[in-house]
Amino acid sequence: MEKKHSIQELTLEEVMGDRFGRYSKYIIQERALPDIRDGLKPVQRRILFAMHQDGNTAEKSFRKSAKSVGNIMGNYHPHGDSSIYEAMVRMSQDWKLRNVLIEMHGNNGSMDGDPPAAMRYTEARLSKVSSELLRDIDKETVEFVWNFDDTEKEPTVLPSMFPNLLVNGSTGISAGYATEIPTHNLGEVIDGTIYLIDHPDASLEKLMTFIPGPDFPTGGILQGADEIKKAYETGKGKVILRSKTRIEELKGGKQQIVISEIPYEVNKANLVKRMDEIRINKKIEGIAEVRDESDRTGLQIVVELKKEVNAEGILNYLFKNTDLQVNYNFNMVAIDQMRPKQVGLKQMLSSYVAHRQSVILRRSEYDLKKALARQHIVDGLIKALSILDEVIKTIRKSKDKRDAKNNLILAHAFTQEQAEAIVTLQLYRLTNTDITQLQQEAEELLATIAELQKIIQDSTELFKVMKKELREVKKQYQSERLTVIEAEVTELTIDTEILVAQEDVMVVVTREGYVKRSSLRSYSASNNEEAGMKESDVVVYKGQLNTLDHLLLVTDKGNMIYRPVHELPDLRWKDVGEHLSQALTTLKIEENILTVLPYKQLSTTQELLILTQAGMIKRTKLSEFTPWRTYKTRPLPFITLKQEEDKVISVMVIEPQEIATQDIFMVSNRAYGLRYAVTDVPVVGPRAAGVKAMNLKEDDATVVQAILVHTDGDTPVVIITQRGAAKRMLAQELPQTSRAQRGIMVLRELKNHPHRIIYMGLGDETELLLTNQKGDKKEVQANQFPIADRTSNGSFVLDEKSGGTIVSVDELPNKLL
C-alpha cells in the first residue's frame, strides 16, 4: 500500500508572507486598534463586559482588581494578567481618559509615570458612565461570539450610548498601522452627533461649530485651527499643544513662571527634570529654581527666575526646548467593518450613528417580541378572570397540572402559554385590584407595542429616540471644556540675549580654517603674544567682539560659513583653535578662509562685490546670507565657479550710499590695470556665476586683486611683484573705462625677466608680510613707498638673487580691530 506524504515544499517567502499576514491581521483587529463604533480595543471591551457580568458596577462596592483580572483572563482574554491590568489601570486614569470608564481605589499610577500598585492591592468597579456603554447589552442589541474555549459568549461590540471613540480617544501601534485619536468633550460630541442625525449631509465646517477640536483631560492650549480641520477631514494632522502658564511677580523685582496645565501624555517628572537640567547646564541664564508644587488640589510647576531677566523670553525657550509645548499628531485609524481605515470626524460620527441605529432597532424588536408575548398572557388572564368560576371548575375536574392545561385549552380556547400562566396563578391575584392592574397593564402594553412598531417601521421615530437618549447622557455626564483652542500657532522667537551670557571676547580666524574665541582675561595674560596657530597658517581676522555678535566667513571656493560668536569654541589665547571641518564635512582640503565679516545685525542694504581669479565679477545682497537652518553642518554657496581651478580672490562690502561714487580697480598678473564704475556690475543671486570682469588673454590668465576706490580723488595702491619689487601709485591714474576691457599696463614691461604682479592692495597703513622661496620673511608697511607713476617698476624690498622669488604676500591684521 502506497504511503501518503503530507509534506509540502514551500518557499520561505511564501510561508513568511502568509504567516506574518495572518499575525498582522490578528494584531490589527484583535489587539491594537479600536472599533469605530464603541471606540474600544478587544481587551477594553472584555474588561467592561466581564465586570458588568460579575455585577462589579458603579452602584455596588469596590472589588479587588485581581479578582476581576482573573475573571477576564479565565473567561474572555487568554493573555497575560499584566496586559489586562495595565489596560484596566489606564481606563481608570483621569489624566489619560476624558471620562474614566473604571473607578479605582488605591494607587493607579500618576502623571509622573509612577507605576500603579499591584492588582492585589487595588480595588476597582465600573464607573457610572461605563453603564451607558453597556446599557441594553442583554437585549440582543449586538452580536455575540463564542470565547476562546467555547464556554461563554462575548460581545463583538458594545451598544455604546455615546460616541466613546471620540470622547476617550485611543492610542495604539500594530503591524503596519498606528492610531492616535485625541479625547473630546462629551457634551460637544453629542451636540455634533445630534446635528448630524438631523442633517446627514452636514459639512465639516458646520460640525466643527459643535466640535471645535479635542478636549484633553489635562487641559492645556491647542493651537492651529487649520490643522485641526485638516485632521478632521483626512484623519491626519499636526497641532501644537502647549502648557497653560502665567508669569507672577515676586518680591525684590523677581518673577516666576507658574505652569498649571501640561500637554496630554507628557510625563510631568521628566518635564521638571528637563527644565532643571537647563538651569544646571546653564543652557540659558536666568533660572534660579524649578519646583514641582503639585498636590491633591492640582498640578503646579514653578520656575523661579533671577532678578531682571526676560521672563517671556525664558518661557519661549522652555516652550521650544522642553515638552512644555509639544506637537500632537492626529492619526485617526479605527476598525470599520473589520478593516483598519483612516477616518475623519464625519466618518466617525456617521459610523457611530449607523451603529446606534442598528442597536435601537434590535432593542426595539426584542422589546416588541417581549411585549407581544406579555400582551398575549395578559389577554389570557383577563379572559380567565372574566370566566373565573368556569375556569376553577375545569381545573378542579382535572387530574394534574398538565391535564388542567389541556382542559383549559380544549374547554375555553386558551393557548398553551395562556393556560400555563393560568394554572401557575396565585390565589391572591384573584382580587379586584389585580383585575384593574391587568387592565391597566394591557393598556400600557398596547401603547408600548404601538410605539415600538412605530420605531421599527419609521426611521424618523428611531432617530428621535436616539437623540433623546443622547441628550439624557449629555445632561448627566457633560462637563466644562478643559482645553483652550487658539486658531493661530504662536511663533516662538528666542532672543539670543536669553541664551547667551553677554561677554566681550577676542576672536581669531586663520586662513586654514581654525577658529576660536578667548576671554579678554586670557588675551591680556598673554601680553599681546601671537595667537596660537600652525607655523604655515596666517591670521585672517583678529578682533574684539561680543558673544551676541555674528560672523560670516568667506572661503576662496565660494562658500559662506555662518557662526554666531557665542558658538565659537571658547579656548585660551595660546590654543590653536578648532578646525571648521569638524562640523562642516563638505569643505575641500585646499579651501581657505579669505575674509571674515563680523556684524551685530545683518544689513538689508549692503552688498558684496565678489571677484574670482579667472576674472568673473558680481554683486550680491548681503541679506541673502541670513542664518540658515543647517548652518552648523552646511555652508551656503555665494558664487558658482565654472572652472575647477578657479577661486575667489576678493569679497568686498559696498555701502549703498557710496555705490554711485565708487569704482573698482583691478590688476592682472601680466600687470594690466582696469578701472570702471561699480554700477557696471549687475546685482545677482548667490548661485550666479557673475559676468566678465576683465578681458584676460591666454598668456595672462589670472586677476591678482581688486579694490574699491572713489571715482574722484587720489587713492594710493601698492603693487608687489614676484621679483620682490614694490611700488605705490594712484589708482585714478588709470582712466575710468568700462567692464570687461583689457586695461592698460601699470608696470613697464621688461624684455628680460619681466615683473609679474603677485599682490595689489591699498597703499595705506596695512602691514604686509613677504615670504620668498628661501623662507626669508620681511614685514613692510604699504605706505612706506613713495608714489610713483604708472610705468615705474618700483624698488626692491627683498633681494631676488639671494632668496629667490616671492611666494606669498600676507596682510597682517591690526593688533586690535
C-alpha positions in Angstrom: 0.0 0.0 0.0 1.4 3.4 -1.0 2.3 5.7 1.9 0.8 9.2 1.6 3.2 12.1 2.1 1.7 15.2 3.6 4.9 17.2 3.3 4.6 20.4 1.3 7.6 22.2 -0.3 7.1 25.9 0.1 9.5 28.8 -0.3 10.4 30.8 2.8 9.0 34.0 1.2 5.5 32.3 0.8 5.5 30.9 4.3 6.7 34.2 5.9 4.4 36.3 3.9 1.4 34.1 4.7 2.2 33.7 8.5 3.1 37.3 9.0 0.0 38.4 7.1 -2.2 36.4 9.4 -0.4 37.6 12.5 -0.7 41.2 11.4 -4.5 40.8 10.7 -4.9 39.4 14.2 -2.8 42.2 15.9 -4.7 44.9 13.9 -8.2 43.6 14.6 -7.8 41.9 17.9 -5.4 43.9 19.9 -4.1 47.3 18.8 -6.8 49.3 17.1 -10.2 50.4 18.4 -13.6 49.7 16.8 -15.1 52.8 15.2 -18.5 52.0 16.8 -17.7 51.8 20.5 -14.1 53.1 20.5 -12.8 50.1 22.4 -10.0 47.6 21.8 -10.9 44.0 22.4 -9.1 43.9 25.9 -11.0 47.0 27.0 -14.3 45.6 25.8 -13.7 42.4 27.6 -12.8 44.1 30.8 -16.0 46.2 30.8 -18.2 43.2 29.8 -16.7 40.8 32.3 -17.0 43.4 35.2 -20.6 44.0 34.1 -21.4 40.3 34.1 -19.9 40.0 37.6 -22.1 42.8 38.8 -18.9 44.9 39.6 -20.8 48.1 38.7 -20.9 51.7 39.9 -23.8 51.3 42.4 -22.1 48.4 44.2 -19.0 48.3 46.3 -15.4 48.1 45.0 -13.9 44.7 44.4 -10.3 43.5 44.3 -8.7 44.2 40.9 -7.0 40.8 41.0 -10.4 39.1 41.1 -11.7 41.0 38.1 -8.4 40.4 36.2 -8.7 36.6 36.9 -12.3 36.5 35.6 -11.4 38.4 32.5 -8.4 36.2 31.8 -10.2 33.0 32.6 -13.4 33.7 30.6 -12.6 36.1 27.8 -9.0 37.3 27.3 -6.3 34.5 27.2 -3.3 36.8 27.6 -1.0 37.8 30.5 -2.6 39.3 33.6 -0.2 42.3 33.4 -1.6 43.3 30.0 -5.1 43.1 31.3 -4.3 45.0 34.5 -2.4 47.7 32.6 -5.4 48.2 30.3 -7.7 48.3 33.3 -5.5 50.9 35.1 -5.3 53.1 32.0 -9.1 53.1 31.8 -9.2 54.5 35.4 -6.6 57.3 34.9 -8.3 60.7 34.7 -5.3 62.3 33.1 -5.5 59.8 30.2 -9.2 59.5 29.6 -11.7 62.4 29.3 -14.4 60.3 31.0 -12.9 57.4 33.0 -14.6 54.0 32.4 -13.3 52.4 35.6 -13.1 53.7 39.2 -10.1 52.5 41.2 -9.3 52.6 44.9 -5.6 52.7 45.6 -2.5 53.7 43.7 -3.4 53.7 40.0 -0.2 55.5 38.8 0.4 59.2 38.3 1.3 61.8 35.7 4.9 61.4 36.8 4.9 58.0 35.2 4.8 56.2 38.6 3.7 52.6 38.2 0.3 51.6 39.8 0.2 49.3 42.9 0.0 45.6 42.2 -3.5 44.4 41.4 -3.7 42.5 44.7 -3.7 45.9 46.5 -6.1 47.9 44.3 -9.9 47.7 44.1 -12.0 48.6 41.1 -15.5 48.8 39.7 -17.1 50.2 36.6 -17.7 53.9 36.5 -21.2 55.3 36.1 -20.5 56.4 32.5 -19.5 52.8 31.6 -23.1 51.7 32.3 -24.0 53.8 29.3 -21.7 51.8 27.1 -23.1 48.5 28.3 -26.8 49.5 28.6 -29.2 47.1 26.7 -26.5 44.6 26.0 -28.8 41.9 27.3 -31.5 42.8 24.8 -29.8 41.1 21.8 -28.6 44.5 20.6 -25.2 43.4 19.5 -23.6 40.3 18.0 -22.1 37.8 20.4 -19.5 35.2 19.6 -18.0 32.2 21.5 -15.0 32.9 23.6 -11.6 31.2 23.2 -12.7 27.9 24.7 -16.4 27.9 23.5 -17.7 28.1 27.1 -19.0 31.6 27.2 -20.3 34.2 24.7 -18.8 37.7 24.5 -19.9 40.7 22.5 -18.1 41.8 19.3 -19.1 45.4 20.1 -20.8 47.3 23.0 -24.2 49.1 22.4 -22.4 52.4 23.4 -24.9 55.1 24.3 -22.4 57.8 23.4 -19.5 58.1 20.8 -16.8 56.8 23.1 -14.1 56.7 20.3 -14.1 60.5 20.1 -14.8 61.1 23.8 -12.0 59.0 25.2 -9.8 58.8 22.1 -7.3 55.9 21.5 -3.7 55.3 21.0 -2.1 52.1 19.7 0.6 50.6 17.4 0.1 47.5 15.3 1.7 45.8 12.3 1.7 48.4 9.6 -0.8 50.7 11.4 -0.7 53.1 14.3 -3.5 55.2 15.7 -3.6 58.4 17.7 -7.1 59.7 18.3 -7.4 62.6 20.8 -10.0 62.9 23.6 -13.0 65.2 23.1 -15.7 66.9 25.2 -18.7 64.6 25.7 -21.2 67.4 25.5 -19.7 68.8 22.3 -19.5 65.4 20.6 -23.2 64.6 21.5 -24.3 68.1 20.1 -22.4 67.3 16.9 -23.9 63.8 16.6 -27.4 65.2 17.1 -26.8 67.7 14.4 -25.5 65.0 12.0 -28.6 62.9 12.7 -30.8 65.8 11.7 -28.5 66.8 8.8 -26.8 63.7 7.3 -25.2 65.9 4.6 -23.7 68.4 7.1 -20.4 70.0 6.2 -17.3 69.5 8.3 -17.3 73.3 8.9 -20.8 73.1 10.4 -19.9 70.0 12.6 -16.8 71.9 13.8 -19.1 74.7 15.2 -20.2 72.0 17.7 -16.9 70.1 18.0 -14.2 72.8 17.6 -11.4 70.4 18.5 -10.0 67.9 21.0 -10.5 68.4 24.7 -7.8 66.8 26.7 -8.2 65.7 30.3 -5.0 67.6 31.2 -6.3 70.8 29.6 -3.6 72.9 28.0 -3.8 75.2 25.0 -4.3 73.8 21.5 -3.1 75.9 18.6 -3.8 75.6 14.9 -7.4 75.7 13.7 -6.4 74.9 10.1 -4.6 71.8 11.1 -7.5 70.6 13.3 -9.8 71.0 10.3 -7.3 69.1 8.1 -7.1 66.3 10.7 -10.9 66.1 10.9 -11.1 66.0 7.1 -8.4 63.4 6.4 -7.7 61.7 9.8 -4.1 63.1 9.8 -2.8 66.5 11.0 -0.3 68.1 13.4 -1.3 70.7 16.0 0.6 72.4 18.7 -0.3 71.6 22.3 1.2 73.9 25.0 1.1 74.2 28.7 -1.1 76.8 30.5 1.3 79.2 32.1 1.4 82.6 33.8 4.1 85.0 34.9 3.8 86.1 38.5 5.7 89.0 40.2 7.7 88.2 43.4 9.3 90.5 46.0 12.5 92.2 45.1 11.8 92.6 41.4 11.9 88.9 40.7 9.4 86.9 38.7 8.3 83.3 38.4 6.7 81.2 35.7 3.8 79.1 37.1 2.6 76.1 35.0 -0.9 74.9 35.9 -1.6 72.6 33.0 0.8 70.5 30.8 0.3 68.8 27.4 -1.5 65.5 27.2 0.6 62.3 27.7 3.6 64.4 28.9 5.4 62.9 31.9 5.4 65.6 34.5 8.5 64.4 36.4 10.6 64.2 33.2 9.4 67.7 32.2 10.5 69.1 35.6 13.8 67.2 35.3 14.5 68.6 31.8 13.8 72.2 32.9 16.1 71.8 35.9 18.8 70.3 33.6 18.6 73.5 31.5 19.2 75.5 34.7 22.1 73.3 35.9 23.8 73.2 32.5 23.3 76.9 32.1 21.8 76.5 28.7 20.1 79.8 29.4 20.9 82.3 32.1 18.2 83.5 34.5 16.5 80.4 36.0 17.0 80.3 39.8 15.0 77.2 40.7 12.5 74.7 39.3 10.0 73.2 41.7 7.1 70.8 41.4 4.4 72.1 43.8 1.6 69.7 42.6 -0.6 68.3 45.4 -4.0 66.8 45.8 -5.6 70.2 44.9 -4.0 70.2 41.4 -0.9 70.5 39.2 1.6 73.3 39.7 5.2 73.6 38.5 7.1 76.8 39.4 10.1 78.1 37.5 11.6 80.9 39.7 13.7 83.4 37.8 16.6 85.6 38.8 16.4 89.4 39.0 15.8 91.5 35.9 15.6 88.7 33.4 13.3 88.4 30.4 10.6 86.1 31.7 8.8 85.9 28.3 12.0 85.0 26.5 12.8 82.2 29.0 9.3 80.9 28.7 9.6 80.8 24.9 12.9 79.0 25.3 11.2 76.4 27.6 8.3 76.0 25.1 10.8 75.3 22.3 13.3 73.1 24.1 11.1 71.0 26.5 7.8 69.2 26.5 6.2 72.4 27.9 5.0 72.6 24.3 4.6 69.5 22.0 3.4 68.6 18.6 0.3 66.5 18.7 -0.1 64.3 15.6 -3.6 63.2 14.7 -3.6 59.7 13.1 -7.2 58.6 13.4 -7.2 54.9 12.4 -10.0 52.6 13.6 -11.5 49.3 12.6 -14.5 50.0 10.4 -16.3 46.9 9.0 -13.5 44.6 10.0 -10.9 46.7 8.2 -8.5 49.4 9.5 -9.3 52.8 8.0 -8.0 56.3 8.3 -11.2 58.2 9.2 -12.2 61.9 9.6 -14.6 63.3 12.1 -17.8 63.0 9.9 -17.0 59.4 9.1 -16.6 58.6 12.8 -19.9 60.1 13.7 -21.7 58.6 10.7 -20.4 55.1 11.7 -21.5 55.7 15.3 -25.0 56.8 14.2 -25.3 53.7 11.9 -24.3 51.5 14.9 -26.8 53.2 17.2 -29.5 52.8 14.6 -28.8 49.1 14.5 -28.7 48.8 18.3 -32.0 50.7 18.8 -33.7 48.7 16.0 -32.6 45.4 17.5 -33.5 46.5 21.0 -37.0 47.6 19.8 -37.5 44.3 18.1 -36.5 42.5 21.2 -38.8 44.6 23.4 -41.7 44.2 20.9 -41.3 40.5 21.0 -41.4 40.5 24.8 -44.3 43.0 24.9 -46.4 40.9 22.4 -45.7 37.7 24.5 -46.7 39.5 27.6 -49.8 41.0 25.9 -50.9 37.5 25.0 -50.5 36.4 28.6 -52.4 39.4 30.0 -55.2 38.9 27.5 -55.5 35.3 28.7 -55.5 36.3 32.4 -58.2 38.9 31.8 -60.3 36.4 29.9 -59.7 33.8 32.7 -60.8 36.3 35.4 -63.9 37.2 33.5 -65.0 33.5 33.5 -63.3 32.6 36.7 -65.9 30.1 38.0 -65.8 28.0 34.9 -62.0 28.1 34.9 -61.9 26.9 38.5 -64.4 24.2 37.7 -62.3 23.0 34.8 -59.2 22.9 36.9 -60.8 21.1 39.8 -62.1 18.4 37.4 -58.5 17.8 36.1 -56.1 15.2 37.4 -52.9 17.2 37.4 -51.3 20.4 36.2 -50.7 19.0 32.7 -54.3 17.8 32.4 -55.6 21.1 33.7 -53.7 23.0 31.0 -55.1 20.7 28.3 -58.6 21.0 29.6 -58.4 24.8 29.7 -57.2 24.8 26.1 -60.0 22.5 25.0 -62.8 24.0 27.1 -62.1 27.7 26.8 -59.8 28.0 23.7 -56.8 29.3 25.7 -53.4 28.9 24.1 -50.6 26.8 25.7 -48.8 29.9 27.1 -52.1 31.4 28.5 -53.0 28.0 30.1 -49.6 27.8 31.7 -50.0 31.4 33.1 -53.5 30.5 34.5 -52.5 27.3 36.3 -49.5 29.0 37.9 -51.6 31.9 39.0 -51.5 32.5 42.8 -54.8 32.8 44.6 -54.2 36.4 45.9 -54.1 37.5 42.2 -57.9 36.9 42.0 -58.7 40.1 43.9 -60.5 43.0 42.2 -57.3 45.2 42.4 -55.4 42.7 40.3 -58.1 42.7 37.6 -57.7 46.5 37.5 -53.9 46.2 37.3 -54.2 43.7 34.5 -56.4 46.0 32.5 -54.0 48.9 33.1 -51.1 46.7 32.0 -53.0 45.7 28.9 -53.5 49.4 28.0 -49.8 50.2 28.7 -48.7 47.2 26.6 -50.9 48.4 23.8 -49.2 51.8 23.8 -45.7 50.3 24.1 -46.3 47.9 21.2 -47.7 50.8 19.1 -44.6 52.9 20.0 -42.1 50.1 19.3 -43.8 49.2 15.9 -43.6 52.9 15.0 -39.8 52.9 15.9 -39.2 49.8 13.8 -41.2 51.0 10.8 -40.3 54.7 10.8 -36.6 55.7 10.9 -37.7 59.3 11.9 -39.1 57.9 15.2 -36.0 55.8 15.7 -33.8 58.9 15.3 -36.0 60.8 17.8 -35.3 58.0 20.3 -31.6 58.2 19.5 -31.4 61.9 20.1 -33.5 61.7 23.3 -31.1 59.1 24.7 -28.0 61.1 23.7 -29.5 64.3 25.4 -30.0 62.3 28.5 -26.4 61.1 28.6 -25.2 64.7 27.9 -27.4 66.0 30.7 -26.0 63.5 33.2 -22.3 63.4 32.2 -21.3 66.6 30.4 -18.6 68.8 31.8 -16.9 72.1 31.0 -14.3 72.2 28.3 -10.7 71.9 29.7 -8.5 72.6 26.6 -8.5 76.1 25.2 -8.4 76.2 21.4 -6.5 79.1 19.7 -6.8 79.5 15.9 -3.2 80.7 15.3 0.1 79.0 16.1 2.2 81.3 18.2 5.6 81.8 16.6 8.4 81.1 19.1 11.1 83.7 18.7 14.0 83.4 21.1 16.4 86.3 21.6 20.0 85.3 21.6 20.4 87.5 24.7 18.5 84.9 26.8 20.6 82.0 25.6 24.0 83.7 25.9 25.9 85.3 28.7 27.0 88.7 27.2 30.8 89.0 27.2 33.4 90.8 25.2 35.8 88.3 23.7 38.8 88.2 21.3 38.0 86.3 18.1 40.6 84.8 15.8 40.0 83.2 12.4 43.0 81.8 10.4 43.4 81.2 6.7 43.5 77.4 7.1 40.1 77.5 8.9 40.9 77.4 12.6 38.5 79.5 14.8 38.3 80.3 18.5 37.2 82.9 21.0 39.2 83.8 24.1 38.3 85.8 27.1 39.8 89.2 27.4 41.5 87.9 30.6 43.3 85.2 28.6 44.2 87.6 25.9 45.6 90.2 28.4 47.6 87.5 30.3 49.4 86.6 27.1 51.0 90.1 26.8 49.9 90.5 23.2 51.7 87.4 22.1 50.7 86.0 18.8 47.6 83.8 18.9 48.3 80.1 18.9 48.3 78.6 15.4 50.3 76.4 13.0 53.5 77.7 11.5 52.2 77.5 8.0 49.0 79.4 8.9 48.1 83.1 8.8 45.6 85.1 10.9 42.8 86.4 8.6 40.8 88.1 11.3 41.6 89.2 14.9 39.2 91.4 16.7 37.2 92.2 19.9 33.6 91.2 19.6 30.7 90.5 21.8 29.2 87.0 22.3 26.0 88.4 20.8 27.7 89.2 17.6 27.9 87.1 14.4 30.5 86.2 11.8 30.3 85.4 8.1 33.4 83.5 7.0 34.1 83.7 3.2 36.1 80.9 1.6 38.1 81.1 -1.6 36.0 78.2 -3.1 32.8 80.2 -3.0 31.3 79.1 0.3 29.8 81.3 3.0 30.1 79.9 6.6 27.9 81.4 9.4 28.9 81.3 13.0 27.4 83.2 16.0 30.3 84.3 18.2 28.9 82.5 21.2 29.1 79.2 19.4 32.8 79.5 18.6 35.0 77.3 20.8 36.0 79.1 24.0 39.7 78.5 24.2 42.9 80.0 25.7 44.7 82.6 23.6 47.6 80.2 23.1 45.4 77.4 21.9 45.3 76.6 18.1 41.6 76.7 17.8 39.0 74.3 16.4 39.1 73.5 12.7 35.8 74.3 10.8 35.9 70.8 9.1 34.9 69.2 12.4 31.4 70.4 11.8 31.5 71.2 8.1 32.2 67.9 6.2 31.8 69.5 2.7 34.9 71.8 3.0 37.7 70.9 0.5 41.2 70.2 1.8 42.8 73.2 -0.1 39.9 75.6 0.8 41.0 78.7 2.7 39.3 81.5 4.6 39.5 84.6 2.5 37.6 87.2 4.5 35.7 87.5 7.8 32.6 89.8 8.0 31.6 90.4 11.6 28.2 92.0 12.3 25.7 92.8 15.1 22.7 92.9 12.8 22.8 91.8 9.1 22.4 94.8 6.8 19.5 94.8 4.4 21.1 97.4 2.1 24.8 96.4 2.0 26.1 94.4 -1.0 29.1 92.1 -1.5 31.3 92.7 -4.5 32.8 89.3 -5.5 35.7 88.7 -7.9 37.3 85.5 -9.0 40.8 84.7 -10.2 39.5 83.7 -13.6 38.0 87.2 -14.0 34.3 86.8 -13.1 32.6 89.5 -11.0 29.2 90.1 -9.5 27.3 91.9 -6.8 25.1 90.1 -4.3 23.0 91.5 -1.5 24.4 90.7 2.0 20.8 90.0 3.2 20.9 86.8 1.1 23.0 85.3 3.9 20.6 85.5 6.9 21.4 82.5 9.1 20.1 79.3 7.5 18.7 76.3 9.4 21.6 73.9 8.6 24.4 76.4 9.1 26.2 74.2 11.7 26.9 71.5 9.1 26.5 73.1 5.7 28.0 76.3 4.2 26.0 78.3 1.7 27.4 78.9 -1.8 27.8 82.6 -2.7 29.1 82.1 -6.3 29.3 79.3 -8.8 32.8 78.7 -10.0 32.7 77.5 -13.6 36.3 76.2 -13.7 37.6 73.7 -11.2 40.9 75.6 -10.6 39.2 79.0 -10.3 38.9 80.6 -6.8 37.5 83.7 -5.2 40.2 86.4 -4.7 38.2 89.3 -3.3 35.0 89.9 -1.4 34.3 93.5 -0.5 31.4 95.1 1.3 29.8 98.0 -0.6 27.9 100.7 1.3 24.7 101.6 -0.6 25.2 105.4 -0.3 28.7 105.1 -1.9 27.9 102.9 -4.9 27.4 105.8 -7.3 30.8 107.3 -6.5 32.8 104.1 -6.3 35.0 102.4 -8.9 36.6 99.1 -8.9 40.3 99.0 -9.7 41.9 95.6 -10.6 45.2 94.3 -11.9 46.1 91.1 -13.7 49.2 89.0 -13.3 50.8 90.5 -16.5 50.4 94.0 -15.0 47.3 95.2 -16.8 45.2 97.5 -14.8 41.5 98.4 -15.2 39.2 100.9 -13.5 35.4 101.1 -14.0 32.3 102.1 -12.1 30.8 99.6 -9.6 27.4 100.2 -11.2 28.7 98.4 -14.3 28.5 95.1 -12.3 25.0 93.6 -12.1 23.3 92.5 -8.8 22.6 88.8 -8.9 21.7 85.9 -6.5 24.2 83.8 -4.5 24.4 80.9 -7.0 25.0 83.1 -10.1 28.5 82.8 -11.7 28.7 86.5 -12.4 29.9 88.4 -15.5 33.4 89.0 -17.1 35.4 91.5 -15.0 38.4 91.8 -17.3 39.3 90.7 -20.7 42.2 88.3 -19.9 44.4 87.0 -22.8 45.7 83.4 -22.8 49.1 84.4 -21.6 47.6 86.5 -18.8 45.1 84.0 -17.2 44.5 85.5 -13.8 43.3 88.6 -12.0 45.5 89.3 -8.9 43.3 91.5 -6.9 40.7 94.3 -6.9 40.0 97.2 -4.6 37.2 99.8 -4.3 38.3 103.4 -5.0 36.5 106.7 -5.2 35.8 108.0 -8.7 37.2 111.4 -7.8 40.2 111.6 -5.5 43.6 110.1 -5.1 43.7 106.5 -3.8 47.2 105.1 -3.4 47.6 101.4 -4.2 50.6 99.2 -3.5 51.8 96.6 -6.0 54.3 93.8 -5.2 55.9 91.7 -7.9 57.4 88.2 -7.9 60.9 89.7 -8.1 60.4 91.4 -4.8 59.8 94.9 -6.1 57.2 97.2 -4.5 55.7 100.4 -5.7 52.9 102.8 -4.9 50.8 104.6 -7.5 47.4 106.3 -7.6 44.5 104.2 -8.9 43.0 107.2 -10.5 46.0 107.5 -12.8 44.2 104.9 -14.9 41.3 106.5 -16.8 37.7 105.2 -15.9 36.6 102.8 -18.8 34.1 100.1 -18.9 33.9 96.5 -17.6 35.5 93.5 -19.5 38.3 95.6 -21.1 41.9 94.5 -21.4 43.1 97.6 -19.5 46.5 99.3 -19.6 49.9 98.4 -18.2 50.7 99.5 -14.7 54.3 98.4 -14.8 56.9 98.8 -17.5 57.3 95.5 -19.4 60.9 94.4 -19.5 62.3 92.2 -22.3 64.3 90.1 -19.9 62.9 88.8 -16.6 59.8 91.0 -16.6 57.9 91.8 -13.4 54.6 89.9 -12.7 52.2 91.2 -10.1 51.5 88.8 -7.2 49.9 91.3 -4.8 47.9 94.5 -5.0 46.2 96.3 -2.2 45.5 99.7 -0.6 48.7 101.8 -0.1 47.7 102.8 3.5 49.0 101.6 6.9 48.4 98.0 6.1 51.2 95.8 7.2 52.4 93.2 4.7 54.5 90.0 5.3 56.6 89.0 2.2 58.0 85.5 2.1 60.5 84.3 -0.6 61.5 80.9 -1.8 64.3 80.7 0.7 61.9 81.3 3.5 63.1 84.8 4.3 60.3 87.0 5.6 60.0 90.7 5.7 57.4 93.0 7.1 56.7 96.2 5.3 54.1 99.0 5.7 52.2 99.6 2.4 52.5 103.4 2.7 56.3 103.4 3.2 56.9 103.6 -0.6 56.8 106.8 -2.5 54.0 107.4 -5.0 55.4 106.6 -8.5 53.9 106.9 -11.9 52.2 104.1 -13.9 55.3 103.0 -15.8 57.6 102.7 -12.8 58.6 99.3 -11.6 59.2 100.5 -8.0 62.0 99.5 -5.7 63.2 96.1 -4.5 62.3 95.1 -0.9 63.9 91.6 -0.9 66.9 90.5 -2.8 65.8 88.2 -5.6 69.2 86.8 -6.3 70.0 85.6 -2.8 66.5 84.5 -1.7 64.6 83.6 -4.9 61.1 84.9 -6.0 58.4 86.0 -3.6 56.0 83.1 -2.9 53.4 84.8 -0.7 52.3 88.2 0.4 50.0 88.3 3.5 48.2 91.2 5.1 48.8 91.2 8.8 45.6 92.0 10.8 45.9 95.0 13.1 46.8 94.3 16.7 43.1 95.1 17.6 40.4 95.6 15.1 
